[in-house]
Amino acid sequence: MHPGSITILGGGTAGWMAACLVQKQWPACKVRLIESSKIGIIGVGEGSTPQMKAFFDAIGVTEAEWMPRAHATYKVGIRFEDWSGKPGFDHYFHPFPSELDVHTAGEFFHQTQLRRGGLAVDAHPDRFLLPGLLADQKKGPQASANFPFEVSYGYHFDAHEVGSFLKDIATERGVEWIDNEIADVEVSEDGDVAALVAKDGERYEADFFFDASGFRAMIIEQALGAKHLGFGDNLFNDSAVVMPTDVAEGGPECATRAIAMKAGWRWSIPLTHRTGNGYVFSSRYIDPQDAEAELRGALGLGDDVEARHLKMRCGRLEESWKGNCLAVGLSQGFLEPLEATALHIVLATVEGFIAAVDRGGLDPATREQFNSDLGARYEGIRDYIVAHYRTAPRRDTQYWQETAEHDRLSDSLKQVMTAWFTGQDLAQEVARQGIATYYNAASWHCLLAGYGNFPDVARLKEPPVEVPAADMGALTNFLSACAMNYRPHSEMLAALNEGQ
Ligand SMILES: Cc1cc2nc3c(=O)[nH]c(=O)nc-3n(C[C@H](O)[C@H](O)[C@H](O)COP(=O)(O)OP(=O)(O)OC[C@H]3O[C@@H](n4cnc5c(N)ncnc54)[C@H](O)[C@@H]3O)c2cc1C
């Protein structure tokens, strides 16, 4: 049986996503959302995974309804630039999965194994998977009707506009919205939250509470004492500086760019009205003012464009669900934004919670299983992000040396890396560990091959005739022919605006 009433503290993207999902799945539940306009929202977070599409599908909202308002664009993946320095590997594309992968991923895996074994065969991910080619050609992810192969995609969007759009949807559908600042959390003797108490003395009671108060984690951590497990040991970045630029010539791309910098990396996120840029760095290795100057230099911006500095707290709660409270969004944890997974975790958390309660009610065993599954998801995604830094060959600054040389890795990641570097079957290892639900075998191959983690070119030998290597000409023709079926990204965006 689900709770009869839920009060959500926080009206950032996480709070409003949660409100929409609960309202849709449990229409009989009374949902109230409290936020303080004086505190405001973090207002960054402009890239998503395909789960954002799943979210809008789940709440029954079409792209034509929300995308134009949020200045949104399509995203087929992330192009990693300047992380490697190895000849031929100065960039690679990490694509979202596509139905066409079944035709080419096997050959990609095979080629990487040959090259890891010292044979001079092509094993760059971009030669095998379609989305990078679509991005290069400024094509969008939707094909003509006679080419029925789905390419998964996410979006880029203005975080403020998505929040305000979701607020409109939620309130139209019956969610109560209150603008008030909460000063205190009343906890009853059994350890549950009894009420939220506002600065003006107003008390808000509910059966269940969602803490979506951002990095403050006001209910779950401050009042209920949930333990935060920091990831600083192997994820070094703790800060960001953000600055917009104009839309690139030729219109927005349908890919995020993640470009390595002296002490971190910067994103370039194309929206329809501007490009979002942010340098994510470790303040242990660079001063925020120097990071700002480095970003200005990279973007060719003078001092007239305002920069915004942010602090990030990377880690996760030991228990996202504690007593009668579920933490959602930044209050439950944050992995730095390299793979833009934060909103993806919001969806997984709320949908997972709803499914768990529908199955097993609000009992402790359900809660324990839910917390354990969520913890595994965080660690699975964390490992994939750590692997970027640990295996990127760049070593030009102390930051890149130390992110690559420490050994504070989970056993799971150690086993993945061992499988790769000892020439074992990586797809089998990913399947054996059951970690493909976080990142599948193609993603792991892209990461490890994309940085050029192979024997030095000088040591590679021509493959003997009896070793069957992929026919690269045929693959290139196949992908080029597939790409011809996809519409230009600009056309897809224009069609959305016309539908408005
Ligand atoms: C540098 C950076 C880059 C990021 N990039 C991405 C990305 O590309 N993709 C992605 O998915 N995510 C990204 N994120 C994460 C993303 O920004 C957040 O997950 C998302 O914005 C949701 O935030 P939130 O709703 O949890 O918190 P917030 O937006 O901080 O909202 C907190 C809410 O709680 C309210 N509140 C707090 N205290 C009180 C109180 N006492 N009384 C009343 N109300 C209160 C506030 O008013 C606000 O409404 C990024 C984060 C950072 C820091």
The ligand as a MOL file (V3000), in Angstrom:
LIG
                    3D

  0  0  0     0  0            999 V3000
M  V30 BEGIN CTAB
M  V30 COUNTS 53 58 0 0 0
M  V30 BEGIN ATOM
M  V30 1 C 28.4910 21.6000 -12.1460 0
M  V30 2 C 27.2990 20.7110 -12.2640 0
M  V30 3 C 26.9320 20.1860 -13.5080 0
M  V30 4 C 25.8460 19.3250 -13.6270 0
M  V30 5 N 25.5520 18.7760 -14.8370 0
M  V30 6 C 24.5600 17.8670 -14.9340 0
M  V30 7 C 24.2240 17.2700 -16.1590 0
M  V30 8 O 24.8010 17.5700 -17.2050 0
M  V30 9 N 23.2210 16.3660 -16.1850 0
M  V30 10 C 22.5200 16.0290 -15.0690 0
M  V30 11 O 21.6190 15.1690 -15.1430 0
M  V30 12 N 22.7880 16.6230 -13.9000 0
M  V30 13 C 23.7760 17.5060 -13.7910 0
M  V30 14 N 24.0290 18.1040 -12.6040 0
M  V30 15 C 23.1670 17.7970 -11.4690 0
M  V30 16 C 21.8900 18.6130 -11.5730 0
M  V30 17 O 22.1920 19.9900 -11.5010 0
M  V30 18 C 20.9380 18.2730 -10.4470 0
M  V30 19 O 20.8340 16.8830 -10.3310 0
M  V30 20 C 19.5720 18.8150 -10.7380 0
M  V30 21 O 19.6260 20.1810 -10.9870 0
M  V30 22 C 18.6340 18.5540 -9.6020 0
M  V30 23 O 18.9930 19.3100 -8.4770 0
M  V30 24 P 18.0920 19.2050 -7.2080 0
M  V30 25 O 16.6810 19.4010 -7.6150 0
M  V30 26 O 18.4310 17.9790 -6.4700 0
M  V30 27 O 18.5930 20.4210 -6.3020 0
M  V30 28 P 18.4030 22.0140 -6.4560 0
M  V30 29 O 18.2440 22.4570 -7.8420 0
M  V30 30 O 19.5120 22.6140 -5.6420 0
M  V30 31 O 17.0260 22.2920 -5.7250 0
M  V30 32 C 16.9010 22.3160 -4.3190 0
M  V30 33 C 15.5200 22.8270 -3.9660 0
M  V30 34 O 15.3440 22.7470 -2.5560 0
M  V30 35 C 14.7930 23.9640 -2.0790 0
M  V30 36 N 15.1750 24.1290 -0.6800 0
M  V30 37 C 16.3890 23.8640 -0.1060 0
M  V30 38 N 16.3450 24.1560 1.2030 0
M  V30 39 C 15.0870 24.5880 1.4550 0
M  V30 40 C 14.4120 25.0550 2.6290 0
M  V30 41 N 15.0320 25.1310 3.8030 0
M  V30 42 N 13.1200 25.4370 2.5160 0
M  V30 43 C 12.4610 25.3720 1.3260 0
M  V30 44 N 13.0420 24.9510 0.1950 0
M  V30 45 C 14.3340 24.5730 0.2740 0
M  V30 46 C 15.3610 25.0240 -3.0130 0
M  V30 47 O 14.5900 26.1870 -2.9960 0
M  V30 48 C 15.2640 24.2880 -4.3560 0
M  V30 49 O 13.9650 24.4360 -4.8660 0
M  V30 50 C 25.0910 18.9920 -12.4700 0
M  V30 51 C 25.4400 19.5340 -11.2280 0
M  V30 52 C 26.5270 20.3770 -11.1180 0
M  V30 53 C 26.8880 20.9160 -9.7610 0
M  V30 END ATOM
M  V30 BEGIN BOND
M  V30 1 1 1 2
M  V30 2 1 2 3
M  V30 3 2 2 52
M  V30 4 2 3 4
M  V30 5 1 4 5
M  V30 6 1 4 50
M  V30 7 2 5 6
M  V30 8 1 6 7
M  V30 9 1 6 13
M  V30 10 2 7 8
M  V30 11 1 7 9
M  V30 12 1 9 10
M  V30 13 2 10 11
M  V30 14 1 10 12
M  V30 15 2 12 13
M  V30 16 1 13 14
M  V30 17 1 14 15
M  V30 18 1 14 50
M  V30 19 1 15 16
M  V30 20 1 16 17
M  V30 21 1 16 18
M  V30 22 1 18 19
M  V30 23 1 18 20
M  V30 24 1 20 21
M  V30 25 1 20 22
M  V30 26 1 22 23
M  V30 27 1 23 24
M  V30 28 2 24 25
M  V30 29 1 24 26
M  V30 30 1 24 27
M  V30 31 1 27 28
M  V30 32 2 28 29
M  V30 33 1 28 30
M  V30 34 1 28 31
M  V30 35 1 31 32
M  V30 36 1 32 33
M  V30 37 1 33 34
M  V30 38 1 33 48
M  V30 39 1 34 35
M  V30 40 1 35 36
M  V30 41 1 35 46
M  V30 42 1 36 37
M  V30 43 1 36 45
M  V30 44 2 37 38
M  V30 45 1 38 39
M  V30 46 1 39 40
M  V30 47 2 39 45
M  V30 48 1 40 41
M  V30 49 2 40 42
M  V30 50 1 42 43
M  V30 51 2 43 44
M  V30 52 1 44 45
M  V30 53 1 46 47
M  V30 54 1 46 48
M  V30 55 1 48 49
M  V30 56 2 50 51
M  V30 57 1 51 52
M  V30 58 1 52 53
M  V30 END BOND
M  V30 END CTAB
M  END
